[in-house]
């Protein structure tokens, strides 16, 4: 394997970030033959440790649900089971998949545009909590329950609240505080609360527990706490107006993940301390959070090799096996994916070895589109050569599962789980 395996010497790391590849991952990738690349490599030991630390930072009255949409790979779902209280699913497909992977786990069912068939499947699966997105959804749910006398479903009203924070204007994804297809405007939430508490048919099999408000993705701990406080305050006022006991508030996920600086992590300790103070003022209230990216992003790597290096109009490009049809995250979010380089010393060919000869290069994939870029004009690629290996870090969330796999019909990556 000497002519195909990457050198296990210290890797050349993208200078703009901390080392994004741990030694176990590097050794595993170095052992793979070129035809075994691209590959996703997940460190399940690191995932369990991270999730356990997150759970320990949270007060007892905060339930931790994993948003399965971030990465639904079965080994990741099962690795998280001991650290999380449940899973949030957003489709009938996710519901069936997660139920099969972790049969004993409580499920929360959310997402806009639930189909009639999904509503039936979720009721029959006995989901733990239901995030209601619209008045019509309430009526559809009651119509299903009418055929199941005695079945009671616990619901949270998902509300699009006009929270006050400048941070929402800067986040990569905002799902609330502005016109969106998500949740209920406050006035419609008031109407839904009335329908559920006025003694009418909707309130007989639907039990209103509280409010769900996932408003943004990419907030740091202080901003998350500010948003959580506003959601709880508004929810308590809603419950007082309509006379129902407020037992639960789901403040969503979206904890910040910094792709430009992987060493910069969400401050779970400060967040937990802030939630403790919030709960101290609200006896009997349970809070729920549902992070996805912030739990799994750091445990996954997309490993590939450089196929070619070329110069175009004064700029260097390294073309790697695979691309954004495997790892769509950088194209979707408009960032450069952090990476490390594993040099391969062997070069068995008689022609000169192509290499980056300037101080920076763009790492592109094999697709016939200029949008197929994994990292743009980065100094971390200086000296990169054909046949060297590249490990793209922070690929454990919204990576393979959101990518356009069939475009150009390249082979799919392989999947490796360390510590399974």
Buried (B, 14 or more C-beta within 10 A) or exposed (E): EEEBBBBBEEBBBBEBBEBBBBEBBBEBBBEBEBEBBBBBBBBBBBBBBBBEEBBEBBBEBBBBBBBBBBBBBEBBBBBBBEBBBBBBBBBBEBBBBBBEBBEEBBBBBBBBEBEEEBBBBBBEBEBBBBBBBBBEBBEBBBEBBEEEEEEEBBBBBBBBBEBEBEBBEEBBEBBBBEEEEBBBEEEBBBEBBBBBBEEEBBBBBBBBBBBBBBBBBBBBBBBBBBBBBBBBBBBBEBBEEBEBEBBBBBBBBBBBBBBEEBEBBBBBBBBBBBBBEBBEEBEEBBBBBBBBBBBBBBBBBBBBBBBEBBEEEEEBBBBBBBBBBBBBBBBBBEBBBBBBBBBBEEEEEEEEEBBBEEEBBBBBBBBEBEEBBBBBBBEBBBBBBBBBBBBBBBBBBBBBBBBEBEBBEBEBBBEBBBBE
